[in-house]
Amino acid sequence: MASIDKIYGNSAQYDEFYQWAAANRRQILKYFYPKGNRPAKEQRPIANLPEGEDNALLEVCDIGWVTDYIRFQYGK
């Protein structure tokens, strides 16, 4: 997996996306990095998803910052 597939965010975004994935798309949880202890506002990698999962998220994810991030990464 290339680094283009990584989704970055802060701790609140990590929690939001993880909770959404746990409720809606459990198969991507294996791609999440451990949360660990980080300052709340520090940007860090959240998940490293395969391109197919990124494309699927564009169709099903209702978290705007996630889909905006994916569109930006792929120039869509």
SULKAVEN-V952601 format. One record per pair of residues at least 4 apart in sequence whose ideal C-beta (glycine too) atoms are under 7 Angstrom apart, sorted by the first residue. I is the first residue (numbers start at 1). J is the second residue. D is the distance in whole Angstrom. If there is no record, write none. Layout:
i = [I I]
j = [J J]
d = [D D]
//
This chain:
i = [1 1 1 4 5 5 5 5 5 6 6 7 7 7 7 7 8 8 8 8 9 9 9 9 9 10 10 10 10 11 11 11 12 12 13 13 13 14 14 14 15 16 16 17 17 17 17 18 18 19 20 20 20 21 21 21 21 22 22 24 25 28 28 28 31 31 31 32 32 33 33 33 38 38 49 49 51 52 53 54 54 56 57 57 57 57 58 58 61 61 63 64 65 66 67 68 69 70 71]
j = [5 48 50 73 48 49 50 51 54 45 48 46 47 49 66 69 43 44 45 46 13 14 17 43 46 40 41 42 43 15 38 40 16 40 17 46 65 18 35 46 19 20 63 21 46 63 66 22 32 23 24 61 63 25 26 28 29 26 29 60 60 47 49 53 47 48 49 46 47 45 46 47 42 44 53 54 55 56 57 58 70 60 61 66 67 70 67 70 66 67 67 68 69 70 71 72 73 74 76]
d = [5 5 6 5 5 5 6 6 6 5 5 5 5 7 6 6 5 7 6 6 3 6 7 7 5 6 5 6 6 6 6 5 6 7 6 7 6 6 6 5 6 6 6 6 6 6 6 6 6 6 6 7 6 5 7 5 6 6 6 7 7 7 6 5 5 6 5 7 5 5 6 7 5 6 4 5 6 6 6 7 5 6 4 6 7 6 6 6 5 6 7 6 6 7 6 6 6 6 4]
//
